[in-house]
Protein backbone atom coordinates (compact mmCIF):
# COMPACT_ATOMS: atom_id res chain seq x y z
CA UNK A 1 0.00 0.00 0.00
CA UNK A 2 1.15 3.52 -0.69
CA UNK A 3 1.58 6.22 1.90
CA UNK A 4 -1.84 7.63 0.96
CA UNK A 5 -3.66 4.39 1.80
CA UNK A 6 -6.06 3.73 4.64
CA UNK A 7 -6.58 0.20 5.92
CA UNK A 8 -9.66 -0.79 7.89
CA UNK A 9 -9.85 -4.40 9.06
CA UNK A 10 -13.50 -5.34 9.45
CA UNK A 11 -12.72 -8.92 10.53
CA UNK A 12 -15.63 -11.08 11.62
CA UNK A 13 -17.22 -8.48 13.90
CA UNK A 14 -17.37 -5.62 11.42
CA UNK A 15 -20.21 -4.58 9.17
CA UNK A 16 -20.64 -2.90 5.81
CA UNK A 17 -23.58 -0.85 4.65
CA UNK A 18 -24.29 0.91 1.37
CA UNK A 19 -27.24 3.14 0.56
CA UNK A 20 -28.19 5.95 -1.79
CA UNK A 21 -28.46 9.53 -0.57
CA UNK A 22 -31.19 11.25 -2.52
CA UNK A 23 -30.35 14.74 -1.30
CA UNK A 24 -26.69 14.48 -2.36
CA UNK A 25 -27.15 12.29 -5.44
CA UNK A 26 -24.50 9.97 -4.09
CA UNK A 27 -24.16 6.77 -2.15
CA UNK A 28 -22.76 6.23 1.30
CA UNK A 29 -20.55 3.27 2.14
CA UNK A 30 -20.43 2.72 5.91
CA UNK A 31 -17.78 0.54 7.54
CA UNK A 32 -18.12 -0.24 11.25
CA UNK A 33 -15.73 -2.18 13.44
CA UNK A 34 -14.62 -2.09 17.03
CA UNK A 35 -16.79 0.91 17.86
CA UNK A 36 -15.33 2.93 14.99
CA UNK A 37 -17.41 4.10 12.04
CA UNK A 38 -16.15 5.26 8.66
CA UNK A 39 -18.43 6.82 6.04
CA UNK A 40 -17.31 7.09 2.43
CA UNK A 41 -19.30 9.21 -0.01
CA UNK A 42 -19.38 7.66 -3.48
CA UNK A 43 -20.54 9.17 -6.73
CA UNK A 44 -22.46 7.17 -9.32
CA UNK A 45 -19.24 6.30 -11.21
CA UNK A 46 -17.66 4.77 -8.08
CA UNK A 47 -20.79 2.75 -7.28
CA UNK A 48 -20.92 1.48 -10.85
CA UNK A 49 -17.22 0.56 -10.68
CA UNK A 50 -17.87 -1.42 -7.48
CA UNK A 51 -20.86 -3.13 -9.09
CA UNK A 52 -18.78 -4.11 -12.11
CA UNK A 53 -15.93 -5.46 -9.96
CA UNK A 54 -18.04 -7.46 -7.50
CA UNK A 55 -18.59 -10.56 -9.70
CA UNK A 56 -14.85 -10.95 -10.28
CA UNK A 57 -14.04 -10.38 -6.60
CA UNK A 58 -16.67 -12.92 -5.48
CA UNK A 59 -15.39 -15.43 -8.04
CA UNK A 60 -11.87 -14.88 -6.71
CA UNK A 61 -13.01 -15.53 -3.14
CA UNK A 62 -14.76 -18.71 -4.31
CA UNK A 63 -11.57 -19.85 -6.07
CA UNK A 64 -9.50 -19.21 -2.96
CA UNK A 65 -11.92 -21.22 -0.84
CA UNK A 66 -11.74 -24.06 -3.37
CA UNK A 67 -7.93 -23.86 -3.45
CA UNK A 68 -7.75 -23.96 0.34
CA UNK A 69 -10.19 -26.89 0.46
CA UNK A 70 -8.11 -28.73 -2.14
CA UNK A 71 -4.92 -28.11 -0.19
CA UNK A 72 -6.57 -29.30 3.00
CA UNK A 73 -7.82 -32.47 1.28
CA UNK A 74 -4.32 -33.08 -0.09
CA UNK A 75 -2.78 -32.67 3.36
CA UNK A 76 -5.39 -34.99 4.90
CA UNK A 77 -4.75 -37.61 2.22
CA UNK A 78 -1.01 -37.39 2.88
CA UNK A 79 -1.51 -37.92 6.61
CA UNK A 80 -3.79 -40.91 5.96
CA UNK A 81 -1.28 -42.37 3.51
CA UNK A 82 1.56 -42.01 6.03
CA UNK A 83 -0.51 -43.67 8.76
CA UNK A 84 -1.55 -46.60 6.57
CA UNK A 85 1.98 -47.01 5.16
CA UNK A 86 3.37 -47.17 8.71
CA UNK A 87 0.83 -49.87 9.59
CA UNK A 88 1.68 -51.79 6.41
CA UNK A 89 5.40 -51.67 7.18
CA UNK A 90 4.82 -52.84 10.76
CA UNK A 91 2.78 -55.76 9.46
CA UNK A 92 5.36 -56.48 6.74
CA UNK A 93 7.98 -57.00 9.46
CA UNK A 94 6.13 -60.08 10.75
CA UNK A 95 4.37 -61.26 7.57
CA UNK A 96 5.48 -64.09 5.28
CA UNK A 97 7.89 -62.96 2.53
CA UNK A 98 5.39 -62.84 -0.36
CA UNK A 99 2.89 -60.84 1.75
CA UNK A 100 5.64 -58.61 3.18
CA UNK A 101 6.88 -57.72 -0.31
CA UNK A 102 3.36 -56.78 -1.41
CA UNK A 103 2.86 -54.65 1.73
CA UNK A 104 6.19 -52.87 1.26
CA UNK A 105 5.43 -52.18 -2.40
CA UNK A 106 1.97 -50.76 -1.62
CA UNK A 107 3.39 -48.70 1.28
CA UNK A 108 6.11 -47.28 -0.98
CA UNK A 109 3.54 -46.35 -3.64
CA UNK A 110 1.25 -44.68 -1.07
CA UNK A 111 4.21 -42.79 0.41
CA UNK A 112 5.40 -41.62 -3.01
CA UNK A 113 1.93 -40.41 -3.95
CA UNK A 114 1.57 -38.64 -0.59
CA UNK A 115 4.90 -36.88 -1.17
CA UNK A 116 3.77 -35.86 -4.67
CA UNK A 117 0.49 -34.49 -3.27
CA UNK A 118 2.40 -32.61 -0.57
CA UNK A 119 4.72 -31.09 -3.18
CA UNK A 120 1.71 -30.07 -5.30
CA UNK A 121 0.00 -28.45 -2.29
CA UNK A 122 3.17 -26.51 -1.42
CA UNK A 123 3.60 -25.45 -5.06
CA UNK A 124 -0.02 -24.24 -5.27
CA UNK A 125 0.25 -22.32 -2.01
CA UNK A 126 3.55 -20.72 -3.07
CA UNK A 127 2.23 -19.86 -6.53
CA UNK A 128 -0.96 -18.34 -5.09
CA UNK A 129 1.05 -16.20 -2.65
CA UNK A 130 3.37 -15.08 -5.46
CA UNK A 131 0.39 -14.07 -7.60
CA UNK A 132 -1.17 -12.15 -4.70
CA UNK A 133 2.11 -10.29 -4.10
CA UNK A 134 2.47 -9.49 -7.82
CA UNK A 135 -1.10 -8.17 -7.99
CA UNK A 136 -0.58 -6.01 -4.90
CA UNK A 137 2.65 -4.63 -6.41
CA UNK A 138 0.91 -3.97 -9.74
CA UNK A 139 -2.01 -2.30 -7.98
CA UNK A 140 0.40 -0.04 -6.09
CA UNK A 141 2.29 0.86 -9.27
CA UNK A 142 -0.99 1.52 -11.10
CA UNK A 143 -2.08 3.86 -8.32
CA UNK A 144 1.23 5.70 -8.45
CA UNK A 145 1.08 5.94 -12.25
CA UNK A 146 -2.49 7.22 -12.19
CA UNK A 147 -1.53 9.82 -9.59
CA UNK A 148 1.42 10.96 -11.69
CA UNK A 149 -0.50 11.27 -14.95
CA UNK A 150 -2.39 14.44 -15.74
CA UNK A 151 -6.10 14.20 -15.05
CA UNK A 152 -8.28 13.47 -18.06
CA UNK A 153 -11.44 15.50 -18.51
Buried (B, 14 or more C-beta within 10 A) or exposed (E): EEEEEEEEEEEEEEEEEEEEEEEEEBBBBEBBBEEEEEEBEBEEEBBEEBEEEEEEEEEEEEEEEEBEEEBEEBBEBBEEBBEBBEEBBEBBEEBEEEEBEEBBEBBEEBBEBBEEBBEEBEEBEEEBEEEEEEEEEEEEEEBEEEEEEEEEE
